Structures are given as C-alpha cells and as structure tokens.
Amino acid sequence: FLQQLANYHRKKFQIPFIGITGSNGKTSTKELINEVLSKKYNVLATIGNLNNHIGVPLTLLRLTEDHEIAIIEMGANRFKDIEELCQIAEPTHAIITNIGKAHLEGFGNFEGVLKTKKELYDSVEKINGAIIYNSDDSILENNLPKNVTLLSYGTEDDADIKGALIGLTPYVKLIWKQNNYSSPVLETKMVGKYNFYNYLAAISFGVCFDVPFEQINQAICNYTPENNRSQVKKTTKNTLILDCYNANPTSMRSALESFAMLDQGNKLFIIGDMLELGDQAINEHRNILSFIENNHLSGYTVGKLFKEQTSNNVLQSFETAEELRNHLVTHPIENTFVLLKGSRGIKLEIVENVL
C-alpha cells in the first residue's frame, strides 16, 4: 500500500526524477549531486541511505509542489530490487556509479549484481530518458541501452565532461573541462581516488541541468562528508581517514589503493571484515591481503574472516573492534595516518576515540 501510494503521489509531478544506484559510492554521489543542483533548484533528495522498498516510498511522499528535481537513491540486495524501486519512482534520469562485488550473498555472483543494477538503465530506456555514465568504466559502457540520451564523464578525450585527478593531499584535487570551459584546480573536502569519479558525476549533472560553472565549482569545493564516509579527522595524536560505514571487495580495494597513493611517512590501516559475501567471502578476504602485501602496507585487521588468514603485513588480527580498542589503549598509535575501513557490522568507529 505504501508503495502504491508513493507511486500515485509521484505521478502528480512532471519534474526530472534522478535514479541513482551502484555497488559503491551511491550515497556520496547522491549528496554531491544534491549539493550541485541545489545551487539552482529546489531539490528533494533521499535522506541518508533510505534507499530500499520502504525508504524510496517515504522519500517520494515528501515531494511538494515546490520541488523542481528529485534525487532517488536505490539500493539492492537481491534480484529485481531495482526493477521494483523503478516501478515506484519512475526515474527520468539514471546513473549507476559502478558495478562491483557487493551483496554477493543475495546475488550469487557478479553477473547477478550486473543484471540487477542494469534494471535502472532498462527502466529509463522505456521512456527514452537520459543516462549519465562513467566512460572510463568498460562494464557500464558495454551495457548502455540504445534509446536514451547519453552524457559521459571520465578522463579520456572522448568524455563529454573530462576530468583529471591532480592529487591527494589527502583531499581530492581535480580539474574538469567541457567544450570551451576549463575549471581552476578544485580542492575538495573528501579523500580517496574513488571519490574523484563521484565528483565528476555531480559535475555532469550540474552541466546537464545548466547550473552555472562557478556554482558547480563552489558546491564541489564546499561539500563536507558526514557519517564516517570518506572523512578526514585530525585528533591530538593522529590523522584519521574514516571510511567505516560500509565495505565490500571493490570499495575496500579502492580505499587501500588511495591510501597507498598518499605521500605520507607513517601510515597504518585498520580494516574490518567485509560481510554479506556468501561463499566468496574467504577468497575475497585473501585477495585484499594480497593487495596489501603487493603495496607494502601494514596494519591491523578486525573480524573472524580476516583472522582466519595469515599475512606478514598484518601486525595483529583481532576478532572484535573492542579487542583492538583495548590493545590500542596499552599500545597507543601516534603521529600516524590511519585508515579505518570495514563493514558496518564490525563497528570500527568504537576505536576512533583511542586514536
């Protein structure tokens, strides 16, 4: 009933409805798009990550006649989830941030994730809508429908919005260009190479909806993340990179890759188990430890899955975050860049106050 009511309400509005999904980065990208479009429009956006079969209807029911654009985040744990949410929200514009190894327990394998996320593209194609996509991502580019308007972003010359990652300080620094316009160097307030593409996505929506370039740049530079998503926090002892809201093999690897790129002397990772991976769990945790070894990183792991593995680059493995916290009280870390990354269920945030 809630879903039918929300769809009935949605049909009253002839405004753009942006559907956003992806294995990683959809909430950060949604927040960035909202920040950019709000410079010119009255925007309704999903609050937090209320992106399931209850959250999407609740978001739609917040629509009023004052809203000019709606941004609807869509999450999926199993087949047909995105199709169901599209039937409720009827998006006119779509973006899939990426398609990676998330919720494998529900999908079975990567092909299952791909098929489900692509349901957003299929929905928009039915109304000849618009898709904004990362042209550097071959998986996305190879699964684009035909009967849609396309706008691409990426680092190659053929992208409609071309960007370049200038550096990580640890904050993302970037430039972008479109047709005859080139931006100045933009210093952001988020860390991680993976957020570079989230920024380009938001810039692309700004261009798509004619937000003045200067206002796009202001939004990109001013957005400050919350809720342990790509946050940098300086304490009296260390500098923390907090990315412990969620984790899967794709996002974990991206976080560690960005961490390895940081030109800092003392670096230490604290990573927690990646949950909901089903029978792929052991193999995917092994892959992460191999990546750590190949990139000469060191640190601590938390959780039963990581503890079952061995690696010379892991200083010590703990079954729970509480055990690690107790260890750090007696073995304090100081003057170090510390990455905290893990699934929400591992609760790495309880370690924060001893760092």
Helices and strands as residue ranges (DSSP letters): H 2-10, E 17-21, H 26-37, E 43-45, H 55-60, E 69-73, H 81-89, E 93-96, H 104-107, H 110-117, H 119-126, E 130-134, H 138-141, E 149-154, E 161-168, E 171-178, E 181-182, E 186-191, H 193-208, H 213-222, E 231-234, E 239-243, H 249-261, E 267-272, G 278-280, H 281-294, E 299-302, H 304-307, E 314-318, H 321-330, E 337-341, G 344-346, G 348-354
